[in-house]
């Protein structure tokens, strides 16, 4: 008996001719996969890392370096992002009509790399800093270079987007459908493994390095892709496919309109009216595309709602990280690195990490187990993905209900809120509409009192044995106010300026000076300058943890301490620190709470991120493979997504799967028979019957 050969793990390349006579390399394979796809996956990983690394810095770069305000920075950022999602149309046209996928990826990757280099150069101070003061002397030059760089990047990243995944799918042969499906899982994993973010908050000299690293990664991506050139299976561009499709559809509609009378028999499909002019193969391909396009009508709604995960990202502003706020926690929020406190992971990164974990689990464990029970088709997977994503918004809605129970009540546009803080050395009586409050020295009212604007007719103060003093009603509608009182005729009305929880989970701190001289306070690098006697500073904001601060005043004796520490700040709180003279002649600080810290734990977000990621993995990875082979707020989002899910499920139920390879083989067989018939002259003769004889 002859021994069976062991399976070949690596197969050498050779040239193979396709039906059109075009030669392409039949490449090495490793464990059943074309070796070329590993170059494509590495290329995609580097490209995505480059893109997201650059994009994460843009808003900070616009604000800190170009000195744009928040509105302009945000507008340009979203314009750039929109352009990145529009240019794939151009990339697809170039690939199909002119260069082919391989040359399109190479050409636009060069454009992409140049764009990354240009924006890195634009962030160099010394480019226009002629007086060497650390500030660019000609910002328009930097702005112009930045815009040129972003335009080149948008055309590069968008242009290659429709080509890379399809080019990867081209590398597989017939009978490798299983490997091709797994390739799209690996490809999507590479996309998300490349999603990383970083942040810069101060040193402008770091911007060239921060933009230079993505530029270098893009160059690496290009080099890796070129290295695999000899292994790729390449197809010639097929001409202006979109133009052919549009003309074919237009002719079918026009021809059907011309023959709309009853004397012309109906045809099986409305595209069959194009048969008088166009090849049946093209018509058949357009039919497949139209079926898939019709099936994908609900999908933009899915992605529109899926991108509303930005609303989920707002929730951490209103949540606490854990029991010990002094311990850094890597939670799902893009706070950015800071020397003043811990840095939390951006939601994109959390999503990417979960995808890297979930893709192999779904592909190697979950899908095979489900397949043993029933046929889990691509469309069923996508339907389940929609459902899971909708459940993520249900989970977000439940969390938001719990958060809302803990949030402080802020005034509406027709209300005013007042808190009274006694910073004097004696008791004070405060007469509010319908209520009289007695405050001991160094005390405040129990929270903010809410009044309708039209009912806030008078506010008066007095101390025991003194006459009543009326407070000038300078209260602004829709705002919170603090009424500082220290004597029968001594008061100050201050508009707080906080009508919501501090953003990004930070904590607001302000200081009150009860001394006779001005104070200047420095806390964690931020300065409260020249706080006058019996006055209050504005809020400044800090991340969680204990903060050190220094008080500077001529009234502080040399033997008295000037350095103090705050209490351990949590998340989303606000405090007023009152500085006064202690009994020993030195200073002491008393803390008053203005807004309580968050109490709902951020761990409650884990289910919604898990569901959202599972939905994305099941839907998006399957969508890539399927497309290639065939060609209250949260409650509202959840409801809409469920409706889309139901519509898609119904449409999927009546969708008939087609195998493009079988259809192409059928046309090839028919063309071969026609070709044989033309080569054989006897085949053109009519059969001879006995009657003719």
C-alpha positions in Angstrom: 0.0 0.0 0.0 1.2 3.5 -0.9 1.5 6.0 1.9 -0.9 8.9 1.7 0.9 12.3 1.3 0.6 14.7 4.2 -1.4 17.9 3.7 0.5 20.6 2.0 0.7 23.7 4.3 2.5 26.0 1.9 1.9 25.8 -1.9 4.2 27.6 -4.4 3.1 30.3 -6.7 2.6 29.8 -10.4 0.9 31.6 -13.3 -2.7 30.7 -14.1 -4.7 32.0 -17.1 -8.4 33.1 -16.6 -11.2 32.8 -19.1 -10.3 36.1 -20.7 -6.7 35.1 -21.3 -5.3 37.3 -18.5 -2.5 35.7 -16.4 -2.5 36.1 -12.7 -0.3 34.5 -10.0 -1.7 31.4 -8.4 -0.2 32.2 -5.0 1.2 30.3 -2.1 -1.3 29.2 0.5 -0.7 28.7 4.2 -3.1 26.5 6.2 -5.7 26.8 3.4 -5.4 30.6 3.1 -3.7 32.5 0.2 -0.5 33.9 1.7 -1.2 37.2 0.0 -4.1 38.0 2.4 -1.7 38.3 5.3 0.0 41.3 3.6 -3.5 42.8 3.1 -4.5 42.3 6.7 -1.2 43.9 8.0 -1.7 46.7 5.6 -5.2 47.4 6.9 -4.1 47.3 10.5 -1.3 49.9 9.9 -3.6 52.1 7.8 -6.4 52.1 10.4 -3.9 52.7 13.2 -2.5 55.6 11.2 -6.0 57.1 10.5 -7.4 56.9 14.0 -4.2 58.0 15.6 -4.2 61.1 13.4 -7.9 61.8 13.7 -7.8 61.6 17.5 -5.5 64.6 17.6 -7.3 66.8 15.2 -9.7 68.7 17.5 -6.9 69.3 20.1 -4.6 70.4 17.3 -7.2 72.8 15.9 -7.9 74.3 19.4 -4.4 74.4 20.9 -2.2 75.0 17.9 -4.4 76.8 15.3 -6.2 78.6 18.1 -9.7 77.9 16.6 -12.8 78.0 18.8 -14.7 74.9 19.7 -17.4 75.5 17.0 -15.0 75.9 14.1 -12.8 73.0 15.3 -15.8 70.7 15.5 -17.2 71.8 12.2 -13.9 71.2 10.3 -13.5 67.8 12.1 -16.9 66.6 11.0 -16.4 68.0 7.5 -13.2 66.0 7.2 -14.9 62.8 8.5 -17.8 63.3 6.1 -15.4 63.7 3.2 -13.7 60.4 4.2 -17.0 58.7 3.9 -17.9 60.3 0.5 -14.6 59.6 -1.3 -15.0 55.7 -1.5 -17.4 56.3 -4.4 -14.5 58.0 -6.3 -12.1 55.1 -5.3 -14.6 52.5 -6.6 -14.9 54.3 -9.9 -11.1 54.6 -10.4 -10.6 50.9 -9.5 -13.4 49.6 -11.7 -12.9 51.9 -14.7 -9.3 52.7 -14.9 -6.6 51.3 -12.6 -7.9 48.2 -11.1 -8.0 47.5 -7.3 -4.2 46.9 -6.9 -3.0 50.0 -8.7 -5.7 52.1 -7.0 -4.7 51.0 -3.6 -1.0 51.8 -4.4 -1.7 55.2 -6.0 -4.1 56.5 -3.3 -1.9 55.1 -0.5 0.9 57.3 -1.8 -1.6 60.3 -1.8 -2.6 59.2 1.7 1.0 59.1 3.0 1.8 62.5 1.5 -1.2 63.9 3.3 -0.1 62.5 6.6 3.4 64.0 6.1 1.9 67.4 5.1 -0.2 67.6 8.2 2.8 66.6 10.3 4.9 69.4 8.7 2.0 71.9 9.3 2.3 71.3 13.1 6.0 72.3 13.3 6.3 75.6 15.1 9.7 76.5 13.6 8.1 76.5 10.1 7.1 80.1 10.6 8.4 80.9 14.1 11.0 83.4 12.9 11.4 85.2 16.3 11.7 81.9 18.1 9.2 82.7 20.8 7.5 79.3 20.6 4.5 80.6 18.7 3.9 80.5 14.9 4.2 83.9 13.3 2.0 83.0 10.3 -0.9 80.8 11.3 -2.5 81.0 7.8 0.5 79.0 6.4 -0.1 76.2 9.0 -3.9 76.3 8.3 -3.3 76.0 4.6 -1.0 73.1 5.0 -3.4 71.4 7.4 -6.3 71.7 5.0 -4.2 70.3 2.1 -3.1 67.4 4.3 -6.6 66.6 5.4 -7.9 66.7 1.9 -5.2 64.3 0.7 -5.9 62.0 3.6 -9.6 62.0 3.0 -9.1 61.1 -0.7 -6.5 58.5 0.3 -8.3 56.7 3.1 -11.7 57.0 1.4 -10.4 56.0 -2.0 -8.8 52.7 -0.8 -11.7 51.8 1.5 -13.9 50.0 -1.2 -10.8 48.3 -2.7 -8.9 46.7 0.1 -11.6 44.3 1.4 -12.8 43.4 -2.1 -9.2 42.9 -3.2 -8.7 40.5 -0.3 -11.8 38.6 -1.3 -10.4 38.3 -4.8 -7.5 36.2 -3.6 -9.6 33.2 -2.8 -10.3 30.4 -5.3 -13.5 28.4 -5.8 -14.0 26.0 -2.9 -12.5 28.4 -0.4 -15.8 30.0 0.7 -15.1 29.0 4.3 -11.7 30.6 4.3 -13.0 33.7 2.6 -15.7 34.2 5.3 -13.0 33.8 8.0 -10.8 36.3 6.1 -13.5 39.0 6.5 -13.6 38.3 10.2 -9.8 38.7 10.4 -10.0 41.8 8.2 -12.6 43.4 10.5 -10.5 42.4 13.5 -7.5 44.2 11.9 -9.6 47.3 11.4 -10.5 47.5 15.1 -7.1 46.4 16.4 -5.9 49.5 14.6 -8.3 51.8 16.3 -6.3 53.5 19.0 -6.5 57.1 20.3 -4.1 59.3 22.2 -4.2 62.8 23.4 -2.1 65.9 23.8 -3.0 68.7 26.1 -0.1 71.1 26.5 3.3 70.7 24.8 2.8 71.9 21.2 6.3 70.6 20.3 4.7 67.1 20.5 2.4 67.6 17.6 4.9 66.9 14.8 5.8 63.6 16.6 2.1 62.8 17.2 1.3 63.3 13.6 4.6 61.9 12.4 3.9 58.5 13.9 0.7 58.0 11.9 2.5 59.2 8.8 5.3 56.6 9.4 2.7 53.9 10.0 1.0 54.7 6.7 4.4 54.4 4.9 4.8 51.0 6.6 1.3 50.1 5.4 2.2 51.0 1.9 5.5 49.1 1.9 3.9 46.0 3.4 1.3 46.0 0.7 3.9 46.4 -2.1 6.0 43.6 -0.7 3.1 41.2 -1.4 2.7 42.3 -5.0 4.1 39.2 -6.6 1.6 37.0 -4.7 -1.6 38.9 -5.5 -4.3 37.7 -7.8 -5.1 40.7 -9.9 -7.9 41.5 -12.3 -7.9 44.0 -15.1 -10.3 46.9 -14.7 -13.6 46.1 -16.4 -14.3 49.6 -17.7 -16.8 52.1 -16.4 -19.1 49.5 -14.7 -21.3 52.1 -13.1 -21.8 53.8 -16.5 -22.6 50.4 -18.1 -25.1 49.6 -15.4 -26.7 53.0 -15.6 -27.1 52.8 -19.3 -28.4 49.3 -19.2 -31.0 50.2 -16.6 -31.9 53.3 -18.5 -32.4 51.4 -21.8 -34.5 48.7 -20.0 -36.8 51.4 -18.6 -37.0 53.3 -21.9 -37.6 50.1 -23.9 -40.3 48.9 -21.5 -42.0 52.3 -21.9 -41.9 52.1 -25.7 -43.5 48.6 -25.6 -46.1 49.2 -22.9 -49.1 48.2 -25.0 -50.7 44.8 -24.4 -49.6 43.4 -27.8 -46.1 43.0 -26.4 -45.8 40.0 -24.0 -44.6 40.6 -20.5 -41.1 39.6 -19.5 -40.0 37.8 -16.4 -38.1 40.7 -15.0 -38.2 44.4 -16.0 -34.4 44.4 -16.7 -35.1 41.7 -19.4 -36.2 44.6 -21.6 -32.6 45.5 -22.1 -31.8 42.2 -23.9 -32.2 43.8 -27.3 -29.0 45.8 -26.7 -27.1 44.4 -23.7 -25.4 41.1 -22.9 -27.4 38.6 -20.7 -24.4 38.2 -18.4 -24.4 41.9 -17.6 -28.2 41.9 -17.1 -27.9 38.9 -14.8 -25.2 40.7 -12.7 -27.3 43.8 -12.5 -30.2 41.7 -11.2 -28.0 40.4 -8.4 -26.9 43.8 -7.5 -30.4 45.2 -7.5 -31.6 42.4 -5.2 -28.8 43.1 -2.7 -29.4 46.9 -3.0 -33.1 46.5 -2.3 -32.3 44.3 0.7 -29.9 46.9 2.0 -32.4 49.7 2.0 -32.9 49.5 5.8 -29.2 49.3 6.6 -28.4 53.1 6.5 -30.9 53.4 9.3 -29.0 50.8 11.3 -25.7 52.6 10.9 -27.3 56.0 11.6 -28.6 54.7 14.8 -25.5 52.7 15.5 -23.5 55.9 15.4 -25.7 57.3 18.1 -23.5 55.4 20.5 -22.1 58.9 21.0 -25.1 59.4 23.2 -24.1 56.4 25.2 -20.7 58.1 25.6 -22.3 61.0 27.4 -23.4 58.8 30.2 -20.0 58.6 31.9 -20.1 62.3 32.6 -22.9 61.5 35.0 -21.5 58.3 36.5 -18.8 57.4 39.0 -15.9 55.1 38.3 -15.7 53.0 41.4 -15.5 52.9 45.2 -12.1 54.6 45.4 -12.0 57.7 43.2 -8.3 58.1 43.9 -7.5 54.9 42.0 -7.2 55.2 38.2 -9.7 53.2 36.3 -9.7 52.6 32.6 -13.3 53.2 31.8 -15.1 54.0 28.5 -14.6 57.7 28.2 -12.2 59.9 26.2 -10.9 62.2 28.8 -7.4 62.3 27.5 -4.2 62.0 29.4 -3.5 64.6 32.0 -0.9 65.2 34.7 -3.7 66.1 37.0 -5.4 62.8 37.2 -6.2 59.4 35.6 -6.9 59.0 31.9 -10.0 57.0 30.8 -10.1 54.9 27.7 -12.1 56.3 24.7 -15.3 54.5 23.8 -13.9 53.7 20.3 -10.9 51.9 22.0 -13.2 50.0 24.4 -15.3 49.0 21.4 -12.2 48.0 19.5 -10.9 45.9 22.3 -14.2 44.1 22.7 -14.3 43.4 18.9 -10.7 42.0 19.0 -12.0 39.6 21.7 -15.4 38.8 20.3 -14.5 38.2 16.6 -12.5 35.0 17.2 -15.0 33.8 19.8 -17.9 34.3 17.4 -16.1 32.9 14.5 -14.5 29.8 16.2 -17.1 28.9 18.9 -20.5 30.6 18.6 -21.2 30.2 14.9 -20.1 26.5 14.7 -22.4 25.7 17.7 -25.3 27.5 16.2 -24.7 25.8 12.8 -25.2 22.4 14.4 -28.7 23.4 15.4 -29.9 25.2 12.3 -28.7 27.0 9.1 -27.5 30.3 10.4 -27.3 32.2 7.1 -25.7 35.6 6.5 -29.0 37.4 6.5 -30.0 35.7 9.8 -26.7 36.8 11.3 -27.3 40.4 10.2 -30.8 40.4 11.6 -29.5 39.1 15.0 -26.8 41.8 14.9 -29.5 44.5 14.5 -31.5 43.1 17.3 -28.5 43.0 19.6 -27.6 46.6 18.8 -31.2 47.7 19.6 -31.0 45.9 22.9 -27.8 47.9 23.7 -30.0 51.1 23.5 -32.6 49.5 25.7 -29.8 48.8 28.3 -28.6 52.4 27.9 -32.1 53.6 28.5 -32.3 51.6 31.7 -29.0 53.0 32.9 -30.1 56.5 32.1 -33.3 56.1 34.2 -31.1 55.2 37.1 -28.8 58.1 36.5 -31.7 60.6 36.2 -32.8 59.6 39.7 -29.5 60.8 41.1 -29.1 64.0 39.1 -29.6 67.4 40.8 -32.6 69.5 39.7 -31.5 72.5 37.7 -33.8 75.5 37.0 -35.9 75.8 33.9 -36.0 79.0 31.8 -38.8 80.4 34.0 -37.2 79.5 37.3 -34.4 80.8 39.5 -32.5 78.8 42.1 -30.8 80.4 45.2 -28.4 79.0 47.7 -27.5 81.2 50.7 -24.0 80.9 52.2 -23.2 82.6 55.5 -19.5 83.5 55.6 -19.8 85.9 58.5 -19.0 85.4 62.2 -22.6 85.6 63.4 -26.1 84.1 62.7 -28.1 85.4 59.8 -31.8 85.4 59.1 -32.8 85.1 55.4 -36.3 85.8 54.3 -37.2 84.1 51.1 -40.7 84.0 49.4 -42.8 81.8 51.7 -39.8 80.7 53.8 -37.5 82.0 56.5 -34.0 80.4 56.9 -31.8 80.8 60.0 -28.1 80.2 59.2 -25.3 79.8 61.7 -21.9 81.2 61.0 -20.1 79.3 58.2 -23.1 77.4 57.0 -25.4 77.2 54.0 -28.9 76.3 53.1 -29.8 72.7 52.5 -29.3 72.8 48.7 -30.7 75.2 46.2 -34.2 76.7 46.6 -36.3 76.9 43.5 -38.6 79.8 42.7 -40.7 80.9 39.8 -39.4 84.1 38.3 -42.7 86.0 38.7 -43.0 84.9 42.4 -39.5 86.0 43.4 -40.7 89.4 44.6 -38.4 90.0 47.5 -35.4 88.6 49.4 -34.4 90.1 52.8 -31.6 89.5 55.3 -31.0 90.5 58.9 -29.1 89.4 62.0 -30.4 89.3 65.6 -31.0 92.9 66.8 -30.4 94.5 63.4 -32.9 95.9 60.9 -34.0 94.0 57.8 -32.0 94.7 54.6 -33.6 94.1 51.2 -31.5 92.2 48.6 -31.5 93.8 45.2 -33.3 91.2 43.0 -30.6 90.7 40.4 -31.5 87.1 39.7 -31.3 85.8 36.2 -34.0 83.5 34.9 -32.9 79.9 34.2 -29.7 80.3 36.4 -28.4 79.1 39.8 -27.3 81.8 42.2 -25.3 81.9 45.4 -26.2 84.6 47.9 -23.2 85.3 50.1 -24.1 87.1 53.4 -21.7 88.2 56.1 -23.4 91.2 57.8 -26.9 92.8 58.1 -26.1 95.0 55.2 -23.3 92.9 53.7 -24.2 90.5 50.9 -23.2 89.6 47.3 -25.4 87.8 44.6 -23.3 85.6 42.4 -24.5 83.7 39.3 -22.9 80.2 39.6 -22.8 79.5 35.8 -23.3 75.7 36.3 -26.6 74.5 34.9 -25.5 70.9 34.5 -23.1 68.4 35.8 -19.4 69.3 34.9 -18.4 67.9 31.6 -16.2 64.8 31.2 -16.7 63.8 34.8 -14.5 66.7 36.1 -15.1 68.6 39.4 -15.7 72.3 39.7 -13.8 74.2 42.5 -14.2 77.9 43.4 -12.9 79.9 46.4 -14.4 82.5 48.7 -12.1 85.1 50.3 -13.3 86.3 53.8 -10.0 88.1 54.5 -9.4 91.9 54.2 -6.8 91.6 51.4 -6.7 90.0 48.0 -5.9 86.3 47.6 -4.3 84.4 44.7 -4.6 80.7 44.7 -2.9 78.1 42.5 -4.4 74.6 42.3 -2.8 71.9 40.2 -1.3 74.5 37.8 -4.5 76.6 37.5 -4.6 80.1 39.0 -7.4 81.9 40.7 -6.0 85.4 40.5 -6.8 88.4 42.7 -9.9 87.3 44.6 -11.0 90.4 46.5 -12.3 90.6 50.1 -15.8 89.0 50.6 -15.8 87.9 47.0 -15.9 84.6 45.1 -14.0 83.2 42.2 -15.3 81.5 39.1 -15.3 77.7 38.9 -12.3 75.9 37.5 -12.4 72.2 36.7 -10.2 69.3 37.8 -10.2 65.5 37.3 -10.7 63.1 40.3 -8.3 62.7 43.1 -6.7 64.9 45.8 -5.5 68.3 44.6 -2.8 70.4 46.2 -3.2 74.2 46.2 -1.2 77.2 47.5 -2.7 80.4 48.9 -0.8 83.6 48.4 -1.6 86.7 50.5 0.2 89.4 52.4 -2.0 88.6 55.4 -0.4 85.1 55.9 2.3 85.1 58.5 5.6 83.6 57.7 5.1 80.9 60.3 1.7 79.8 58.8 1.3 77.2 56.1 0.4 78.3 52.6 0.0 74.8 51.1 -3.2 72.9 51.4 -4.9 69.7 50.0 -8.4 69.3 48.8 -10.6 66.3 49.8 -10.5 63.4 47.5 -12.5 64.5 44.5 -14.9 62.1 42.9 -16.6 62.6 39.6 -19.0 65.3 38.4 -19.1 67.3 41.6 -18.7 71.0 42.4 -17.5 72.6 45.7 -17.0 76.1 47.2 -14.0 76.5 49.4 -14.3 79.3 52.0 -10.9 80.7 53.2 -11.0 82.4 56.6 -8.8 83.3 59.6 -8.5 80.5 62.1 -8.3 81.0 65.9 -4.5 80.7 65.8 -4.2 83.5 63.3 -3.3 81.2 60.4 -5.7 80.3 57.6 -8.3 77.5 57.4 -10.4 76.3 54.6 -14.0 75.0 54.9 -15.6 73.0 52.1 -19.3 73.3 50.9 -20.9 71.0 48.4 -22.6 72.7 45.4 -23.3 69.7 43.2 -23.0 66.2 44.7 -20.7 63.7 42.9 -22.0 60.9 40.7 -23.3 57.8 42.4 -24.3 55.4 39.6 -21.3 53.1 38.9 -19.8 53.1 35.4 -19.7 49.3 35.4 -23.4 49.4 34.6 -22.4 50.5 31.1 -20.7 47.1 30.4 -23.9 45.3 29.2 -24.7 48.0 26.6 -21.1 48.1 25.3 -21.1 44.3 25.2 -24.4 44.1 23.3 -23.4 46.9 21.0 -20.1 45.2 20.1 -21.8 41.8 19.6 -24.3 43.5 17.3 -21.5 45.1 15.3 -19.5 41.9 15.1 -22.4 39.8 13.9 -23.8 42.5 11.6 -20.7 44.2 10.1 -18.4 41.3 9.6 -21.3 39.3 8.0 -22.2 42.3 5.9 -18.7 42.5 4.5 -18.8 38.9 3.4 -22.4 38.9 2.2 -21.8 42.1 0.1 -18.8 40.6 -1.5 -20.4 37.2 -2.3 -23.6 38.7 -3.6 -22.3 41.9 -4.6 -36.9 59.3 25.4 -33.6 59.2 23.1 -32.4 55.7 23.9 -35.9 54.3 23.8 -36.4 56.1 20.4 -33.2 54.6 19.1 -34.1 51.2 20.4 -37.6 51.4 18.9 -36.4 52.6 15.5 -33.7 49.9 15.4 -36.2 47.2 16.3 -38.5 48.4 13.5 -35.5 48.3 11.0 -34.7 44.9 12.4 -38.2 43.6 11.7 -38.3 45.1 8.2 -35.0 43.6 7.4 -36.0 40.2 8.8 -39.1 40.2 6.6 -37.1 41.2 3.6 -34.5 38.6 4.4 -37.2 35.9 4.7 -38.2 36.4 1.1 -34.7 36.8 -0.3 -33.5 34.0 -2.5 -29.7 33.4 -2.2 -27.8 33.3 -5.5 -24.4 31.9 -6.2 -22.6 34.3 -8.6 -20.0 31.6 -9.4 -22.7 29.2 -10.7 -24.3 31.9 -12.8 -21.0 32.9 -14.3 -20.2 29.2 -14.9 -23.5 28.8 -16.7 -22.7 31.8 -19.0 -19.2 30.5 -19.6 -20.6 27.1 -20.6 -23.1 28.7 -23.0 -20.4 30.8 -24.5 -18.2 27.8 -24.9 -20.9 25.9 -26.7 -21.5 28.8 -29.0 -17.8 29.0 -29.7 -17.6 25.3 -30.6 -20.6 25.6 -32.8 -19.0 28.4 -34.8 -15.8 26.4 -35.2 -17.7 23.4 -36.6 -19.1 24.1 -40.0 -21.3 21.0 -39.9 -23.1 22.4 -36.9 -24.7 25.1 -39.0 -26.4 22.6 -41.4 -30.0 21.6 -40.8 -30.6 18.0 -39.8 -31.6 15.8 -42.7 -34.9 13.9 -42.5 -36.2 11.0 -44.5 -38.8 13.3 -46.1 -36.0 15.6 -47.4 -34.1 12.6 -48.8 
